[in-house]
Amino acid sequence: EAFDRVMLPWLSEECKKQIDFASFYFLHGPDLFVFFDAYHKNDLDWLRKTLSENTHRHAFVVMHPPAVPYTARSTWHLFSREKEKDVREQFLEILGAYKVVLLTAHLHKYSILVRRTRAGPFVQVSMNSVIDSLKVAVRDRLEGVNHYGAALVELEPEFQPDTEPQRRKLLEDEKAYITHFEYADFPGYAIIHVSDAGIDIDVYPGNSDEVWKSVALSSVIN
C-alpha cells in the first residue's frame, strides 16, 4: 500500500509517464532501462515485449535478486526451485537474446559474471551498497571461471549446512554456462559509463572516490 501510494506517483513523475506497477521501463537517450519486479508480477511476456518493441542501443534490466547464483547462498536467485526450471530457462534466454546487462543486489557481495544461453550471453553485475564502516577491506577476491562452482559454498561454511548438497548441485549445474566470473566480499558502489563504444564499469570500495577496478562489460560479454 505504501509503495502504491508513495513510490508509484514519484516514479511516474521522474519517468514522465504513468507507472502503475513495480515492473516498468524508460529510455534514457538511446538506452533502455527495464525494472523487473521479481516478487509480484514477474511477467516474462511483458519483459520480452518490452525488450523487443523498444528500439535501443543497450538494454539494462534492474532486478533485486540475481538471475544466476554466485555465492554460498545459491538458492537465493530468481526461479531457483526445481519446479521453476522451465520458466527460468525462458527468462535466461530472454536476457541472452538482447545481451542484457542485468543489475542486481540481494546477496550483499560483489560479482560480475557472464552467463551463456541458447539465445546468446548476458552479463550480471551485483553490488553490496550497505556501507557500514568508513574502513572497507576487500575479502575473498576470486577471478576466473575456474573459481565458479560448488566450492563457493565454502565461503560461508556456517550457512544452512543441511542444504549444502542442494546448493553445491545448483552451482555445478550452472558452471558449464559461465564464461566470465569475478567475486569479492565488500560493500561499495559502481558507476557505469555507456557510449557508442560500449559499456564500462568503475567499482569503488566503501565510499571511496578511488576506483578499485574497471571492467569493460562489452568486452567480457563478447
Secondary structure as UniProt FT lines:
FT   HELIX           3..7
FT   HELIX           8..15
FT   STRAND          24..28
FT   TURN            29..30
FT   STRAND          31..35
FT   HELIX           44..53
FT   STRAND          59..62
FT   TURN            74..75
FT   TURN            78..79
FT   HELIX           82..84
FT   HELIX           85..97
FT   TURN            98..99
FT   STRAND          101..104
FT   STRAND          110..117
FT   TURN            118..119
FT   STRAND          120..126
FT   STRAND          139..143
FT   HELIX           145..147
FT   HELIX           150..155
FT   TURN            157..158
FT   HELIX           161..163
FT   HELIX           164..175
FT   TURN            176..177
FT   STRAND          178..185
FT   STRAND          188..195
FT   TURN            196..197
FT   STRAND          198..205
FT   TURN            206..207
FT   STRAND          213..216
FT   HELIX           217..221
//
